[in-house]
Each structure stands twice: as C-alpha cells, then as structure tokens.
Amino acid sequence: TSAGPEPDVFRVRFVARQSEREATARVVIGAWGRWDALDRSLARGFLGRRARFFGWNRDFAGASDFLAGRVHLYLFPGGYCGLSRVEEGAVNLGGVVSEEVWKGAGGWPAGVDRARRGNHALDGDLRRLTPGPIGFLGTGPVFFTRKPPVENGLLMAGDAAGVIDPFSGEGQAAALASGDRQLLVDAQGLVRTPDLGELRTDAAIGDALRHIAILKLNDE
C-alpha cells in the first residue's frame, strides 16, 4: 500500500485482508499497471494533468465471417473501439471512452449506443451480431500522458512508467522486453555498478527495445 526511501533501503508496507506487514529492500520496481491506489499514495503528478479515460469490453456472437483475419477499428466522439474475432468464432468489442462522455451516457450500454450513433460503420457491424453471455467488463482509469520514470526514488516499469500509451497493442511485447532487461540490471546492481553494454546480448529483445524507443521518439 506504500513504499518510501530510507537511508540505503526502501521500506514497503503490504496490507492483505486483515493483516499488515513491512519489508525492506535495496531495489523496488513499481510495476502495478496503468493505474493503482499506489499512484494516489505516492501523489504522482500525472494524475491531475490530463483527462481520464475508461476501457470496456463486450462479447458478441453470430455470423462473424466478415471479421475473419481482420480487425475493424472505429472512431466516435470521445473515444474509439474495435471488433475482432476470437476463439470459436466469438467476437470481442473493446474500446476506450473519455470520462466525460461515459458519465454523460450513464453507463456502458448507453455509452455503446452513443458510439453507434457516432459511427455508422460500427452500428452496421453490430447489427450483424448478437450480445454474448458475459456482458460488459470495464477497466479502471486510463491516462494518455507521460509519467515520470522515477517517483520518490522508485523506478517505474511498463504501464506504471507510461512506456507506451495503453490500448495501443504493444504492451505485452514491451513488458516482456523491459522485464528481461530489468532483471539483469537489478542482479548486476546488487553486486556492482551495472554495465549497460552487457545487456545487448539478445537480438530479438534488443529489436523490441529499439521499437519502443522509436514509438517514444515519434510521440515526442
């Protein structure tokens, strides 16, 4: 629930159900995803800089051959979404909408109806499908903004560091690549000053890291 630097170590406090405990560590990596209560407890600056968005997911069934090998993307006022065919011909609708539009619509079903009114292609494709048994699933806040890579001495990683914008399709590859490299940095740092040159050993992961760097440069 909290983490803070002390001389030579970090003190981390954990709360699970009715129990609490503390631990100290020389290395602490913040890798809790795009948003967490820890962001608030650390008073991270990005929270007040930009508007919030929310993500949603809805399953559909029906004749989905028109989506075979394809992903359909749709823009609408206040957000975007996409349709893709997944296992056994089921269809997944996933999207992102601004907090303002979501609150104005009054919930996920009304929000999708509003998106359909804003994009005739989306409306036409959904008319070919029927709602599935799972229903709507929503996510916590999504922030499309840069985040400091270091907060209170903690090194952030992945979505917690804002390496790339969420819901852009690159997250899993970035997480695997950065996690691999961070492990080596931590292991070296516990015994000596890390030699970043030694990390350039895996060509595949190196290519992924260069791709991430290109994405960030283009964003700037």
C-alpha positions as MATLAB code, in Angstrom:
seq = 'TSAGPEPDVFRVRFVARQSEREATARVVIGAWGRWDALDRSLARGFLGRRARFFGWNRDFAGASDFLAGRVHLYLFPGGYCGLSRVEEGAVNLGGVVSEEVWKGAGGWPAGVDRARRGNHALDGDLRRLTPGPIGFLGTGPVFFTRKPPVENGLLMAGDAAGVIDPFSGEGQAAALASGDRQLLVDAQGLVRTPDLGELRTDAAIGDALRHIAILKLNDE';
ca = [
       0.000    0.000    0.000;
       3.005    2.328    0.286;
       6.710    2.477   -0.426;
       9.272    5.084    0.517;
      13.040    5.551    0.610;
      15.090    5.390    3.771;
      18.882    5.569    4.065;
      20.289    2.814    1.829;
      16.980    0.880    1.631;
      13.291    1.165    0.806;
      10.572    0.329    3.292;
       7.493   -1.257    1.704;
       4.189   -1.747    3.533;
       1.804   -4.541    2.496;
      -1.828   -4.971    3.514;
      -3.712   -8.194    2.700;
      -7.190   -8.767    4.108;
      -6.801   -8.174    7.863;
      -3.012   -8.468    8.102;
      -0.225   -5.952    7.587;
       3.498   -6.367    7.233;
       6.552   -4.385    6.226;
       9.673   -5.299    4.327;
      12.887   -3.544    3.376;
      14.646   -3.858    0.041;
      17.516   -2.246   -1.791;
      15.615   -2.341   -5.097;
      11.908   -1.567   -5.580;
      10.268   -1.620   -9.021;
       6.830   -0.047   -9.495;
       5.077   -2.346  -11.977;
       1.441   -2.186  -10.908;
       0.000   -1.241  -14.288;
      -1.548    1.872  -15.762;
      -3.360    2.930  -12.570;
      -3.470    1.873   -8.926;
      -4.218    3.313   -5.488;
      -0.429    3.438   -5.087;
      -0.384    6.224   -7.676;
      -2.510    8.279   -5.280;
      -0.491    7.398   -2.182;
       2.690    8.485   -3.985;
       0.906   11.676   -5.170;
       2.150   11.101   -8.714;
       1.984   14.248  -10.793;
       0.293   12.795  -13.881;
      -2.994   12.276  -12.000;
      -4.042   15.904  -12.262;
      -2.612   16.804  -15.665;
      -4.867   15.093  -18.184;
      -8.432   13.872  -18.631;
      -9.197   10.303  -17.673;
     -10.490    7.608  -19.981;
     -12.101    4.235  -19.287;
     -11.782    0.995  -21.217;
     -14.507   -1.550  -21.799;
     -15.048   -4.962  -23.326;
     -18.220   -6.709  -24.576;
     -18.639  -10.162  -26.096;
     -20.833  -10.855  -29.133;
     -21.935  -13.929  -31.080;
     -23.398  -14.583  -34.503;
     -22.150  -14.791  -38.076;
     -18.613  -13.429  -37.733;
     -17.074  -14.498  -41.046;
     -16.812  -10.850  -42.079;
     -14.181  -10.433  -39.332;
     -12.041  -13.453  -40.286;
      -8.405  -12.331  -40.319;
      -9.431   -8.726  -39.764;
      -9.754   -6.133  -37.015;
     -12.280   -3.337  -37.534;
     -11.493   -0.014  -35.842;
     -13.996    2.793  -35.283;
     -13.721    6.374  -34.083;
     -16.559    8.213  -32.380;
     -16.784   11.496  -30.437;
     -14.930   10.967  -27.168;
     -13.301    7.618  -27.893;
     -12.550    4.685  -30.167;
     -13.230    0.947  -30.273;
     -12.630   -2.162  -32.338;
     -14.145   -5.529  -33.266;
     -12.115   -8.728  -33.595;
     -12.968  -12.401  -33.931;
     -11.540  -14.574  -31.148;
     -11.863  -18.222  -30.090;
     -14.576  -20.386  -31.678;
     -15.899  -17.539  -33.796;
     -16.911  -15.326  -30.880;
     -16.452  -11.573  -31.328;
     -14.860   -9.137  -28.927;
     -15.713   -5.436  -28.827;
     -13.148   -3.389  -26.921;
     -12.764    0.349  -26.659;
     -11.794    3.460  -24.745;
     -14.039    6.407  -23.917;
     -13.457    9.677  -22.108;
     -14.736   10.035  -18.559;
     -16.902   12.971  -19.628;
     -18.651   11.013  -22.377;
     -19.038    7.907  -20.189;
     -20.658    9.859  -17.349;
     -22.866   11.729  -19.796;
     -24.068    8.465  -21.320;
     -24.858    6.921  -17.935;
     -23.073    3.575  -18.198;
     -21.670    1.061  -20.659;
     -24.798    0.036  -22.613;
     -25.797    3.657  -23.176;
     -22.168    4.505  -23.955;
     -22.033    1.909  -26.740;
     -25.364    3.155  -28.090;
     -23.861    6.630  -28.217;
     -20.785    5.298  -30.022;
     -23.036    3.577  -32.563;
     -24.832    6.835  -33.246;
     -21.457    8.475  -33.805;
     -20.160    5.854  -36.250;
     -22.480    4.288  -38.821;
     -19.962    1.557  -39.729;
     -19.845    0.396  -36.095;
     -23.631    0.400  -35.922;
     -23.893   -1.614  -39.137;
     -21.393   -4.248  -37.960;
     -23.035   -4.659  -34.544;
     -26.413   -5.147  -36.206;
     -24.970   -8.340  -37.699;
     -24.158   -9.720  -34.227;
     -25.990  -10.633  -31.016;
     -24.851   -9.892  -27.432;
     -22.921  -12.739  -25.793;
     -23.397  -14.239  -22.319;
     -20.558  -12.468  -20.480;
     -21.682   -8.861  -20.735;
     -19.778   -5.649  -20.225;
     -16.421   -5.564  -18.472;
     -14.859   -2.196  -17.568;
     -11.381   -1.087  -16.532;
     -10.026    1.496  -14.146;
      -8.872    4.917  -15.338;
      -6.635    5.122  -18.405;
      -4.263    8.082  -18.755;
      -2.843    9.004  -22.157;
       0.082   11.028  -20.861;
       3.750   10.784  -19.957;
       4.631    9.536  -16.483;
       7.917   10.160  -14.653;
      10.112    7.037  -14.791;
      11.250    7.637  -11.188;
       8.980    8.660   -8.294;
      10.297    9.089   -4.742;
      13.327    7.033   -5.717;
      11.233    4.131   -7.059;
      11.933    3.013  -10.617;
       8.706    2.576  -12.585;
       8.239   -0.074  -15.260;
       5.765   -0.857  -18.017;
       2.425    0.941  -17.897;
       3.291    2.412  -14.484;
       6.114    4.260  -16.261;
       3.995    5.213  -19.273;
       6.444    3.474  -21.626;
       3.756    3.477  -24.323;
       0.147    4.557  -24.446;
      -2.176    1.824  -23.137;
      -4.566    0.049  -25.510;
      -2.125    0.516  -28.400;
      -1.394   -3.183  -28.920;
       2.268   -3.065  -27.898;
       2.009   -3.674  -24.160;
       2.793   -7.386  -23.892;
       5.931   -7.227  -26.032;
       7.149   -4.166  -24.132;
       6.526   -5.804  -20.749;
       8.460   -8.952  -21.675;
      11.378   -6.983  -23.110;
      11.696   -4.478  -20.277;
      11.232   -7.165  -17.615;
      14.070   -9.224  -19.083;
      16.437   -6.274  -19.095;
      15.385   -5.019  -15.653;
      16.183   -8.397  -14.100;
      19.750   -8.191  -15.397;
      20.159   -4.581  -14.238;
      18.912   -5.433  -10.740;
      21.090   -8.524  -10.450;
      24.197   -6.607  -11.503;
      23.348   -3.593   -9.375;
      23.231   -5.663   -6.196;
      26.885   -6.656   -6.623;
      28.403   -3.861   -8.713;
      27.603   -0.917  -10.977;
      25.632   -2.285  -13.954;
      27.335   -2.349  -17.332;
      24.550   -1.469  -19.764;
      26.695   -2.701  -22.637;
      26.397   -6.238  -21.305;
      22.626   -6.099  -21.730;
      22.813   -6.009  -25.521;
      23.019   -9.769  -25.925;
      19.615  -10.879  -27.170;
      18.934   -9.606  -30.689;
      15.193  -10.251  -30.576;
      14.637   -8.339  -27.331;
      17.044   -5.651  -28.494;
      14.895   -5.116  -31.574;
      11.810   -4.839  -29.357;
      13.503   -2.232  -27.171;
      14.538   -0.217  -30.225;
      10.943   -0.352  -31.450;
       9.759    1.003  -28.099;
      12.313    3.809  -28.319;
      11.064    4.720  -31.796;
       7.489    4.872  -30.510;
       8.529    7.266  -27.752;
      10.520    9.462  -30.143;
       7.581    9.698  -32.520;
       5.334   10.659  -29.590;
       7.700   13.494  -28.692;
];
